[in-house]
Amino acid sequence: MSLDLDNNDPGYLLGRLFATYENIQTAALGRNLNSTIRDKFYGAASATPRKVFTLLDKGSANHLSKLAKNKKGYAVVLERQLAAIMEHFDPSASPFPAFLTSDQQSLFAVGYYHQKNYRRDTGSAETEGNSEETP
């Protein structure tokens, strides 16, 4: 299996979103961090997303701003990735539920690794921005 752009399950989408936030952090701050958002938030994000994702979204805005100063094109590509994932969320429902069921938590992990592996398989997030739909 690979990245499923049509999967609208909240757990799967939140896993993809988490991987994208992690990629944004790494792009802005480098790989030599004492702790990443994965180290700090993966468990809570997969179980109680409402508590974590608003914080991650604010942090990603700061990271994207920093990245845009040095690599504007890359920042735009990453913003498009966020937007492409967010488009799948139903605006009439909370995009960040209070909790995920055990099945949704499993799909969170699948979405997370699908998104990470997609980036690895395509070389980098910068190359993804040239596709019709930016994952």
N, CA, C and O atoms as a GROMACS GRO file, in nm:
protein
  540
    1MET      N    1   0.084  -0.118   0.000
    1MET     CA    2   0.000   0.000   0.000
    1MET      C    3   0.089   0.125   0.000
    1MET      O    4   0.202   0.123   0.048
    2SER      N    5   0.035   0.228  -0.054
    2SER     CA    6   0.105   0.356  -0.054
    2SER      C    7   0.007   0.466  -0.018
    2SER      O    8  -0.108   0.439   0.016
    3LEU      N    9   0.052   0.588  -0.025
    3LEU     CA   10  -0.030   0.703   0.012
    3LEU      C   11  -0.165   0.699  -0.059
    3LEU      O   12  -0.172   0.686  -0.181
    4ASP      N   13  -0.271   0.710   0.020
    4ASP     CA   14  -0.407   0.705  -0.033
    4ASP      C   15  -0.467   0.845  -0.027
    4ASP      O   16  -0.515   0.888   0.078
    5LEU      N   17  -0.463   0.916  -0.138
    5LEU     CA   18  -0.510   1.054  -0.143
    5LEU      C   19  -0.661   1.066  -0.129
    5LEU      O   20  -0.712   1.175  -0.107
    6ASP      N   21  -0.732   0.955  -0.140
    6ASP     CA   22  -0.878   0.957  -0.130
    6ASP      C   23  -0.928   0.911   0.007
    6ASP      O   24  -1.049   0.911   0.031
    7ASN      N   25  -0.839   0.874   0.096
    7ASN     CA   26  -0.880   0.827   0.228
    7ASN      C   27  -0.914   0.946   0.316
    7ASN      O   28  -0.829   1.029   0.347
    8ASN      N   29  -1.041   0.955   0.355
    8ASN     CA   30  -1.088   1.067   0.435
    8ASN      C   31  -1.111   1.032   0.582
    8ASN      O   32  -1.172   1.109   0.655
    9ASP      N   33  -1.063   0.917   0.624
    9ASP     CA   34  -1.077   0.882   0.765
    9ASP      C   35  -0.999   0.982   0.849
    9ASP      O   36  -0.883   1.010   0.819
   10PRO      N   37  -1.060   1.036   0.955
   10PRO     CA   38  -0.990   1.137   1.037
   10PRO      C   39  -0.856   1.089   1.091
   10PRO      O   40  -0.760   1.166   1.094
   11GLY      N   41  -0.848   0.964   1.133
   11GLY     CA   42  -0.721   0.912   1.184
   11GLY      C   43  -0.612   0.914   1.078
   11GLY      O   44  -0.500   0.957   1.103
   12TYR      N   45  -0.646   0.866   0.960
   12TYR     CA   46  -0.551   0.863   0.849
   12TYR      C   47  -0.506   1.004   0.812
   12TYR      O   48  -0.387   1.030   0.794
   13LEU      N   49  -0.602   1.095   0.799
   13LEU     CA   50  -0.570   1.233   0.763
   13LEU      C   51  -0.484   1.300   0.870
   13LEU      O   52  -0.389   1.372   0.838
   14LEU      N   53  -0.516   1.277   0.996
   14LEU     CA   54  -0.436   1.337   1.103
   14LEU      C   55  -0.295   1.280   1.106
   14LEU      O   56  -0.200   1.352   1.138
   15GLY      N   57  -0.279   1.154   1.073
   15GLY     CA   58  -0.145   1.096   1.062
   15GLY      C   59  -0.065   1.162   0.951
   15GLY      O   60   0.053   1.194   0.968
   16ARG      N   61  -0.130   1.183   0.837
   16ARG     CA   62  -0.064   1.253   0.726
   16ARG      C   63  -0.028   1.395   0.766
   16ARG      O   64   0.082   1.444   0.736
   17LEU      N   65  -0.121   1.461   0.833
   17LEU     CA   66  -0.098   1.599   0.875
   17LEU      C   67   0.018   1.606   0.974
   17LEU      O   68   0.101   1.697   0.966
   18PHE      N   69   0.023   1.512   1.067
   18PHE     CA   70   0.132   1.510   1.165
   18PHE      C   71   0.267   1.494   1.095
   18PHE      O   72   0.363   1.563   1.129
   19ALA      N   73   0.274   1.403   0.999
   19ALA     CA   74   0.399   1.383   0.924
   19ALA      C   75   0.439   1.510   0.850
   19ALA      O   76   0.558   1.541   0.839
   20THR      N   77   0.342   1.583   0.799
   20THR     CA   78   0.370   1.708   0.727
   20THR      C   79   0.420   1.814   0.824
   20THR      O   80   0.514   1.887   0.792
   21TYR      N   81   0.358   1.825   0.941
   21TYR     CA   82   0.407   1.919   1.043
   21TYR      C   83   0.551   1.885   1.083
   21TYR      O   84   0.634   1.974   1.102
   22GLU      N   85   0.579   1.757   1.095
   22GLU     CA   86   0.714   1.714   1.129
   22GLU      C   87   0.813   1.753   1.019
   22GLU      O   88   0.923   1.798   1.047
   23ASN      N   89   0.772   1.736   0.895
   23ASN     CA   90   0.857   1.773   0.782
   23ASN      C   91   0.883   1.924   0.780
   23ASN      O   92   0.994   1.968   0.751
   24ILE      N   93   0.781   2.001   0.811
   24ILE     CA   94   0.796   2.147   0.816
   24ILE      C   95   0.896   2.186   0.925
   24ILE      O   96   0.982   2.271   0.904
   25GLN      N   97   0.883   2.123   1.042
   25GLN     CA   98   0.976   2.153   1.151
   25GLN      C   99   1.120   2.121   1.110
   25GLN      O  100   1.211   2.201   1.133
   26THR      N  101   1.140   2.005   1.050
   26THR     CA  102   1.274   1.964   1.008
   26THR      C  103   1.330   2.058   0.901
   26THR      O  104   1.448   2.093   0.904
   27ALA      N  105   1.245   2.098   0.807
   27ALA     CA  106   1.290   2.189   0.701
   27ALA      C  107   1.333   2.323   0.759
   27ALA      O  108   1.429   2.384   0.712
   28ALA      N  109   1.261   2.370   0.860
   28ALA     CA  110   1.291   2.502   0.916
   28ALA      C  111   1.406   2.499   1.015
   28ALA      O  112   1.486   2.593   1.020
   29LEU      N  113   1.417   2.392   1.094
   29LEU     CA  114   1.513   2.391   1.204
   29LEU      C  115   1.628   2.293   1.185
   29LEU      O  116   1.724   2.295   1.263
   30GLY      N  117   1.621   2.210   1.084
   30GLY     CA  118   1.727   2.112   1.061
   30GLY      C  119   1.698   1.981   1.132
   30GLY      O  120   1.600   1.968   1.205
   31ARG      N  121   1.783   1.885   1.109
   31ARG     CA  122   1.763   1.750   1.163
   31ARG      C  123   1.829   1.730   1.300
   31ARG      O  124   1.797   1.633   1.369
   32ASN      N  125   1.916   1.817   1.340
   32ASN     CA  126   1.991   1.800   1.464
   32ASN      C  127   1.921   1.866   1.582
   32ASN      O  128   1.978   1.952   1.649
   33LEU      N  129   1.796   1.825   1.606
   33LEU     CA  130   1.718   1.879   1.716
   33LEU      C  131   1.729   1.786   1.836
   33LEU      O  132   1.744   1.665   1.821
   34ASN      N  133   1.722   1.844   1.956
   34ASN     CA  134   1.720   1.760   2.076
   34ASN      C  135   1.595   1.674   2.079
   34ASN      O  136   1.601   1.557   2.116
   35SER      N  137   1.482   1.732   2.041
   35SER     CA  138   1.359   1.655   2.032
   35SER      C  139   1.270   1.717   1.925
   35SER      O  140   1.263   1.839   1.910
   36THR      N  141   1.203   1.630   1.853
   36THR     CA  142   1.115   1.674   1.745
   36THR      C  143   0.970   1.670   1.793
   36THR      O  144   0.941   1.627   1.905
   37ILE      N  145   0.879   1.717   1.709
   37ILE     CA  146   0.739   1.707   1.746
   37ILE      C  147   0.698   1.561   1.762
   37ILE      O  148   0.609   1.530   1.840
   38ARG      N  149   0.763   1.472   1.688
   38ARG     CA  150   0.731   1.330   1.704
   38ARG      C  151   0.770   1.282   1.843
   38ARG      O  152   0.694   1.211   1.908
   39ASP      N  153   0.887   1.322   1.888
   39ASP     CA  154   0.931   1.283   2.022
   39ASP      C  155   0.836   1.334   2.129
   39ASP      O  156   0.807   1.264   2.227
   40LYS      N  157   0.787   1.454   2.111
   40LYS     CA  158   0.705   1.518   2.214
   40LYS      C  159   0.556   1.485   2.204
   40LYS      O  160   0.489   1.473   2.307
   41PHE      N  161   0.503   1.471   2.082
   41PHE     CA  162   0.359   1.473   2.066
   41PHE      C  163   0.295   1.353   1.995
   41PHE      O  164   0.172   1.346   1.989
   42TYR      N  165   0.372   1.259   1.943
   42TYR     CA  166   0.314   1.152   1.863
   42TYR      C  167   0.203   1.077   1.938
   42TYR      O  168   0.093   1.059   1.885
   43GLY      N  169   0.232   1.033   2.058
   43GLY     CA  170   0.134   0.956   2.134
   43GLY      C  171   0.006   1.033   2.160
   43GLY      O  172  -0.104   0.981   2.139
   44ALA      N  173   0.020   1.156   2.206
   44ALA     CA  174  -0.098   1.238   2.235
   44ALA      C  175  -0.173   1.275   2.107
   44ALA      O  176  -0.296   1.277   2.106
   45ALA      N  177  -0.100   1.303   2.000
   45ALA     CA  178  -0.164   1.340   1.874
   45ALA      C  179  -0.248   1.226   1.819
   45ALA      O  180  -0.353   1.249   1.759
   46SER      N  181  -0.202   1.104   1.838
   46SER     CA  182  -0.275   0.990   1.784
   46SER      C  183  -0.392   0.948   1.872
   46SER      O  184  -0.480   0.875   1.827
   47ALA      N  185  -0.394   0.991   1.996
   47ALA     CA  186  -0.502   0.953   2.087
   47ALA      C  187  -0.600   1.068   2.114
   47ALA      O  188  -0.721   1.049   2.111
   48THR      N  189  -0.545   1.186   2.140
   48THR     CA  190  -0.628   1.303   2.174
   48THR      C  191  -0.587   1.422   2.087
   48THR      O  192  -0.524   1.516   2.136
   49PRO      N  193  -0.621   1.417   1.960
   49PRO     CA  194  -0.572   1.518   1.866
   49PRO      C  195  -0.613   1.662   1.897
   49PRO      O  196  -0.535   1.754   1.870
   50ARG      N  197  -0.729   1.685   1.953
   50ARG     CA  198  -0.772   1.822   1.978
   50ARG      C  199  -0.675   1.895   2.071
   50ARG      O  200  -0.653   2.015   2.055
   51LYS      N  201  -0.617   1.824   2.165
   51LYS     CA  202  -0.523   1.885   2.259
   51LYS      C  203  -0.391   1.923   2.193
   51LYS      O  204  -0.321   2.012   2.241
   52VAL      N  205  -0.358   1.856   2.085
   52VAL     CA  206  -0.224   1.871   2.026
   52VAL      C  207  -0.222   1.948   1.895
   52VAL      O  208  -0.133   2.030   1.874
   53PHE      N  209  -0.319   1.925   1.806
   53PHE     CA  210  -0.308   1.976   1.671
   53PHE      C  211  -0.318   2.128   1.660
   53PHE      O  212  -0.256   2.186   1.570
   54THR      N  213  -0.392   2.193   1.747
   54THR     CA  214  -0.394   2.339   1.739
   54THR      C  215  -0.256   2.395   1.773
   54THR      O  216  -0.212   2.493   1.714
   55LEU      N  217  -0.190   2.332   1.868
   55LEU     CA  218  -0.053   2.372   1.903
   55LEU      C  219   0.043   2.346   1.788
   55LEU      O  220   0.128   2.430   1.757
   56LEU      N  221   0.031   2.231   1.725
   56LEU     CA  222   0.117   2.197   1.611
   56LEU      C  223   0.094   2.292   1.493
   56LEU      O  224   0.188   2.329   1.423
   57ASP      N  225  -0.031   2.329   1.472
   57ASP     CA  226  -0.062   2.420   1.362
   57ASP      C  227   0.002   2.557   1.385
   57ASP      O  228   0.058   2.616   1.293
   58LYS      N  229  -0.005   2.607   1.508
   58LYS     CA  230   0.059   2.735   1.539
   58LYS      C  231   0.210   2.726   1.522
   58LYS      O  232   0.273   2.816   1.467
   59GLY      N  233   0.268   2.616   1.568
   59GLY     CA  234   0.412   2.597   1.552
   59GLY      C  235   0.453   2.589   1.406
   59GLY      O  236   0.557   2.642   1.368
   60SER      N  237   0.372   2.524   1.324
   60SER     CA  238   0.407   2.512   1.183
   60SER      C  239   0.403   2.647   1.114
   60SER      O  240   0.480   2.672   1.021
   61ALA      N  241   0.312   2.735   1.158
   61ALA     CA  242   0.308   2.870   1.099
   61ALA      C  243   0.439   2.943   1.126
   61ALA      O  244   0.492   3.011   1.038
   62ASN      N  245   0.492   2.930   1.246
   62ASN     CA  246   0.621   2.991   1.278
   62ASN      C  247   0.734   2.928   1.198
   62ASN      O  248   0.822   2.999   1.149
   63HIS      N  249   0.730   2.796   1.185
   63HIS     CA  250   0.835   2.728   1.109
   63HIS      C  251   0.830   2.765   0.960
   63HIS      O  252   0.933   2.785   0.897
   64LEU      N  253   0.709   2.775   0.906
   64LEU     CA  254   0.695   2.814   0.765
   64LEU      C  255   0.744   2.956   0.742
   64LEU      O  256   0.804   2.986   0.639
   65SER      N  257   0.719   3.044   0.837
   65SER     CA  258   0.766   3.182   0.826
   65SER      C  259   0.919   3.186   0.824
   65SER      O  260   0.979   3.258   0.743
   66LYS      N  261   0.979   3.110   0.911
   66LYS     CA  262   1.126   3.104   0.914
   66LYS      C  263   1.180   3.044   0.784
   66LYS      O  264   1.276   3.095   0.728
   67LEU      N  265   1.118   2.938   0.738
   67LEU     CA  266   1.163   2.872   0.615
   67LEU      C  267   1.148   2.964   0.495
   67LEU      O  268   1.233   2.963   0.406
   68ALA      N  269   1.042   3.043   0.492
   68ALA     CA  270   1.017   3.132   0.378
   68ALA      C  271   1.126   3.238   0.362
   68ALA      O  272   1.145   3.289   0.252
   69LYS      N  273   1.196   3.270   0.468
   69LYS     CA  274   1.304   3.368   0.460
   69LYS      C  275   1.423   3.316   0.382
   69LYS      O  276   1.495   3.392   0.318
   70ASN      N  277   1.445   3.184   0.387
   70ASN     CA  278   1.561   3.125   0.319
   70ASN      C  279   1.525   3.043   0.196
   70ASN      O  280   1.600   3.040   0.099
   71LYS      N  281   1.410   2.977   0.201
   71LYS     CA  282   1.369   2.888   0.093
   71LYS      C  283   1.220   2.910   0.066
   71LYS      O  284   1.138   2.825   0.100
   72LYS      N  285   1.187   3.021   0.004
   72LYS     CA  286   1.047   3.057  -0.017
   72LYS      C  287   0.970   2.951  -0.096
   72LYS      O  288   0.858   2.916  -0.060
   73GLY      N  289   1.030   2.901  -0.203
   73GLY     CA  290   0.963   2.801  -0.285
   73GLY      C  291   0.931   2.674  -0.207
   73GLY      O  292   0.823   2.617  -0.223
   74TYR      N  293   1.023   2.632  -0.125
   74TYR     CA  294   1.003   2.512  -0.043
   74TYR      C  295   0.891   2.536   0.059
   74TYR      O  296   0.810   2.447   0.084
   75ALA      N  297   0.887   2.656   0.117
   75ALA     CA  298   0.781   2.691   0.212
   75ALA      C  299   0.645   2.685   0.142
   75ALA      O  300   0.547   2.637   0.200
   76VAL      N  301   0.638   2.733   0.020
   76VAL     CA  302   0.512   2.731  -0.055
   76VAL      C  303   0.468   2.587  -0.080
   76VAL      O  304   0.350   2.555  -0.066
   77VAL      N  305   0.560   2.501  -0.117
   77VAL     CA  306   0.529   2.360  -0.142
   77VAL      C  307   0.473   2.296  -0.015
   77VAL      O  308   0.374   2.223  -0.021
   78LEU      N  309   0.535   2.323   0.098
   78LEU     CA  310   0.489   2.264   0.223
   78LEU      C  311   0.352   2.319   0.264
   78LEU      O  312   0.269   2.245   0.317
   79GLU      N  313   0.330   2.447   0.239
   79GLU     CA  314   0.197   2.504   0.267
   79GLU      C  315   0.091   2.439   0.178
   79GLU      O  316  -0.022   2.416   0.223
   80ARG      N  317   0.126   2.410   0.055
   80ARG     CA  318   0.032   2.342  -0.035
   80ARG      C  319   0.001   2.201   0.014
   80ARG      O  320  -0.112   2.154   0.002
   81GLN      N  321   0.102   2.135   0.068
   81GLN     CA  322   0.079   2.002   0.124
   81GLN      C  323  -0.021   2.009   0.238
   81GLN      O  324  -0.114   1.928   0.246
   82LEU      N  325  -0.002   2.105   0.327
   82LEU     CA  326  -0.097   2.123   0.437
   82LEU      C  327  -0.238   2.148   0.383
   82LEU      O  328  -0.334   2.086   0.429
   83ALA      N  329  -0.249   2.236   0.288
   83ALA     CA  330  -0.379   2.270   0.231
   83ALA      C  331  -0.444   2.149   0.165
   83ALA      O  332  -0.565   2.128   0.178
   84ALA      N  333  -0.365   2.069   0.095
   84ALA     CA  334  -0.419   1.952   0.027
   84ALA      C  335  -0.476   1.851   0.127
   84ALA      O  336  -0.577   1.787   0.100
   85ILE      N  337  -0.412   1.838   0.241
   85ILE     CA  338  -0.463   1.748   0.344
   85ILE      C  339  -0.585   1.809   0.411
   85ILE      O  340  -0.686   1.741   0.432
   86MET      N  341  -0.577   1.937   0.445
   86MET     CA  342  -0.688   2.005   0.514
   86MET      C  343  -0.815   2.007   0.430
   86MET      O  344  -0.925   2.010   0.486
   87GLU      N  345  -0.802   2.006   0.298
   87GLU     CA  346  -0.920   2.007   0.212
   87GLU      C  347  -1.010   1.885   0.234
   87GLU      O  348  -1.129   1.890   0.202
   88HIS      N  349  -0.955   1.779   0.287
   88HIS     CA  350  -1.031   1.657   0.309
   88HIS      C  351  -1.117   1.661   0.436
   88HIS      O  352  -1.206   1.579   0.453
   89PHE      N  353  -1.089   1.756   0.523
   89PHE     CA  354  -1.165   1.764   0.648
   89PHE      C  355  -1.299   1.833   0.623
   89PHE      O  356  -1.307   1.930   0.547
   90ASP      N  357  -1.402   1.783   0.687
   90ASP     CA  358  -1.536   1.840   0.677
   90ASP      C  359  -1.543   1.964   0.766
   90ASP      O  360  -1.527   1.952   0.887
   91PRO      N  361  -1.567   2.082   0.710
   91PRO     CA  362  -1.569   2.205   0.790
   91PRO      C  363  -1.685   2.210   0.890
   91PRO      O  364  -1.681   2.288   0.985
   92SER      N  365  -1.789   2.129   0.869
   92SER     CA  366  -1.901   2.130   0.962
   92SER      C  367  -1.873   2.044   1.085
   92SER      O  368  -1.948   2.050   1.183
   93ALA      N  369  -1.769   1.964   1.081
   93ALA     CA  370  -1.728   1.881   1.195
   93ALA      C  371  -1.593   1.930   1.244
   93ALA      O  372  -1.519   1.996   1.171
   94SER      N  373  -1.561   1.899   1.367
   94SER     CA  374  -1.431   1.939   1.420
   94SER      C  375  -1.320   1.862   1.347
   94SER      O  376  -1.321   1.739   1.348
   95PRO      N  377  -1.226   1.932   1.284
   95PRO     CA  378  -1.118   1.860   1.217
   95PRO      C  379  -1.027   1.788   1.316
   95PRO      O  380  -0.959   1.692   1.281
   96PHE      N  381  -1.026   1.836   1.439
   96PHE     CA  382  -0.943   1.777   1.542
   96PHE      C  383  -1.033   1.720   1.652
   96PHE      O  384  -1.066   1.790   1.748
   97PRO      N  385  -1.073   1.594   1.638
   97PRO     CA  386  -1.163   1.536   1.739
   97PRO      C  387  -1.097   1.527   1.876
   97PRO      O  388  -0.974   1.527   1.888
   98ALA      N  389  -1.180   1.519   1.979
   98ALA     CA  390  -1.128   1.510   2.116
   98ALA      C  391  -1.047   1.382   2.136
   98ALA      O  392  -0.948   1.382   2.209
   99PHE      N  393  -1.088   1.275   2.071
   99PHE     CA  394  -1.014   1.149   2.081
   99PHE      C  395  -1.034   1.068   1.954
   99PHE      O  396  -1.128   1.091   1.878
  100LEU      N  397  -0.943   0.974   1.932
  100LEU     CA  398  -0.955   0.881   1.820
  100LEU      C  399  -0.981   0.741   1.877
  100LEU      O  400  -0.925   0.704   1.980
  101THR      N  401  -1.066   0.665   1.809
  101THR     CA  402  -1.088   0.526   1.848
  101THR      C  403  -0.960   0.446   1.824
  101THR      O  404  -0.867   0.496   1.761
  102SER      N  405  -0.957   0.325   1.874
  102SER     CA  406  -0.837   0.242   1.852
  102SER      C  407  -0.815   0.215   1.703
  102SER      O  408  -0.701   0.211   1.657
  103ASP      N  409  -0.924   0.197   1.627
  103ASP     CA  410  -0.909   0.178   1.482
  103ASP      C  411  -0.853   0.304   1.417
  103ASP      O  412  -0.766   0.296   1.330
  104GLN      N  413  -0.903   0.420   1.457
  104GLN     CA  414  -0.853   0.546   1.402
  104GLN      C  415  -0.708   0.571   1.442
  104GLN      O  416  -0.632   0.628   1.365
  105GLN      N  417  -0.670   0.528   1.562
  105GLN     CA  418  -0.531   0.542   1.604
  105GLN      C  419  -0.440   0.457   1.516
  105GLN      O  420  -0.328   0.496   1.484
  106SER      N  421  -0.488   0.340   1.478
  106SER     CA  422  -0.412   0.254   1.386
  106SER      C  423  -0.398   0.322   1.251
  106SER      O  424  -0.291   0.320   1.190
  107LEU      N  425  -0.507   0.382   1.204
  107LEU     CA  426  -0.502   0.453   1.076
  107LEU      C  427  -0.414   0.578   1.084
  107LEU      O  428  -0.355   0.618   0.984
  108PHE      N  429  -0.406   0.640   1.201
  108PHE     CA  430  -0.315   0.752   1.222
  108PHE      C  431  -0.173   0.707   1.190
  108PHE      O  432  -0.100   0.774   1.116
  109ALA      N  433  -0.133   0.593   1.246
  109ALA     CA  434   0.002   0.541   1.221
  109ALA      C  435   0.022   0.512   1.073
  109ALA      O  436   0.127   0.545   1.018
  110VAL      N  437  -0.076   0.452   1.009
  110VAL     CA  438  -0.065   0.420   0.866
  110VAL      C  439  -0.053   0.549   0.785
  110VAL      O  440   0.033   0.559   0.698
  111GLY      N  441  -0.138   0.647   0.813
  111GLY     CA  442  -0.131   0.774   0.741
  111GLY      C  443   0.003   0.844   0.761
  111GLY      O  444   0.061   0.899   0.668
  112TYR      N  445   0.052   0.840   0.885
  112TYR     CA  446   0.181   0.901   0.916
  112TYR      C  447   0.292   0.838   0.832
  112TYR      O  448   0.370   0.909   0.767
  113TYR      N  449   0.300   0.706   0.832
  113TYR     CA  450   0.408   0.640   0.758
  113TYR      C  451   0.387   0.646   0.607
  113TYR      O  452   0.484   0.653   0.532
  114HIS      N  453   0.263   0.643   0.562
  114HIS     CA  454   0.240   0.661   0.418
  114HIS      C  455   0.292   0.796   0.373
  114HIS      O  456   0.359   0.806   0.270
  115GLN      N  457   0.261   0.901   0.448
  115GLN     CA  458   0.305   1.036   0.411
  115GLN      C  459   0.457   1.045   0.415
  115GLN      O  460   0.518   1.100   0.324
  116LYS      N  461   0.518   0.992   0.520
  116LYS     CA  462   0.665   0.995   0.530
  116LYS      C  463   0.730   0.916   0.417
  116LYS      O  464   0.826   0.963   0.357
  117ASN      N  465   0.678   0.798   0.387
  117ASN     CA  466   0.736   0.717   0.280
  117ASN      C  467   0.714   0.778   0.144
  117ASN      O  468   0.798   0.764   0.055
  118TYR      N  469   0.602   0.846   0.125
  118TYR     CA  470   0.578   0.913  -0.002
  118TYR      C  471   0.686   1.019  -0.026
  118TYR      O  472   0.739   1.030  -0.136
  119ARG      N  473   0.716   1.096   0.076
  119ARG     CA  474   0.821   1.198   0.063
  119ARG      C  475   0.954   1.133   0.030
  119ARG      O  476   1.028   1.182  -0.056
  120ARG      N  477   0.985   1.024   0.098
  120ARG     CA  478   1.113   0.956   0.076
  120ARG      C  479   1.118   0.899  -0.066
  120ARG      O  480   1.220   0.909  -0.133
  121ASP      N  481   1.008   0.839  -0.110
  121ASP     CA  482   1.004   0.776  -0.243
  121ASP      C  483   1.013   0.878  -0.356
  121ASP      O  484   1.066   0.847  -0.462
  122THR      N  485   0.963   0.999  -0.334
  122THR     CA  486   0.966   1.101  -0.440
  122THR      C  487   1.090   1.187  -0.430
  122THR      O  488   1.109   1.277  -0.513
  123GLY      N  489   1.174   1.163  -0.333
  123GLY     CA  490   1.298   1.239  -0.322
  123GLY      C  491   1.290   1.347  -0.217
  123GLY      O  492   1.373   1.351  -0.127
  124SER      N  493   1.192   1.435  -0.226
  124SER     CA  494   1.176   1.541  -0.126
  124SER      C  495   1.041   1.607  -0.146
  124SER      O  496   0.975   1.586  -0.248
  125ALA      N  497   1.003   1.684  -0.050
  125ALA     CA  498   0.876   1.756  -0.060
  125ALA      C  499   0.881   1.859  -0.173
  125ALA      O  500   0.778   1.896  -0.228
  126GLU      N  501   1.001   1.906  -0.206
  126GLU     CA  502   1.011   2.008  -0.311
  126GLU      C  503   0.964   1.953  -0.445
  126GLU      O  504   0.906   2.028  -0.525
  127THR      N  505   0.986   1.824  -0.472
  127THR     CA  506   0.944   1.769  -0.599
  127THR      C  507   0.794   1.745  -0.602
  127THR      O  508   0.735   1.738  -0.710
  128GLU      N  509   0.731   1.731  -0.485
  128GLU     CA  510   0.589   1.705  -0.479
  128GLU      C  511   0.508   1.824  -0.526
  128GLU      O  512   0.396   1.807  -0.575
  129GLY      N  513   0.561   1.943  -0.513
  129GLY     CA  514   0.485   2.062  -0.548
  129GLY      C  515   0.455   2.075  -0.696
  129GLY      O  516   0.375   2.159  -0.735
  130ASN      N  517   0.518   1.993  -0.778
  130ASN     CA  518   0.496   2.002  -0.920
  130ASN      C  519   0.383   1.910  -0.967
  130ASN      O  520   0.349   1.910  -1.085
  131SER      N  521   0.324   1.832  -0.877
  131SER     CA  522   0.218   1.743  -0.917
  131SER      C  523   0.084   1.815  -0.918
  131SER      O  524   0.070   1.924  -0.864
  132GLU      N  525  -0.015   1.751  -0.980
  132GLU     CA  526  -0.146   1.813  -0.991
  132GLU      C  527  -0.208   1.831  -0.854
  132GLU      O  528  -0.260   1.938  -0.823
  133GLU      N  529  -0.204   1.727  -0.771
  133GLU     CA  530  -0.250   1.739  -0.634
  133GLU      C  531  -0.131   1.720  -0.544
  133GLU      O  532  -0.065   1.616  -0.549
  134THR      N  533  -0.101   1.816  -0.462
  134THR     CA  534   0.013   1.807  -0.373
  134THR      C  535  -0.026   1.729  -0.249
  134THR      O  536  -0.108   1.776  -0.170
  135PRO      N  537   0.031   1.610  -0.228
  135PRO     CA  538  -0.003   1.531  -0.112
  135PRO      C  539   0.052   1.593   0.008
  135PRO      O  540   0.034   1.541   0.119
   0.00000   0.00000   0.00000
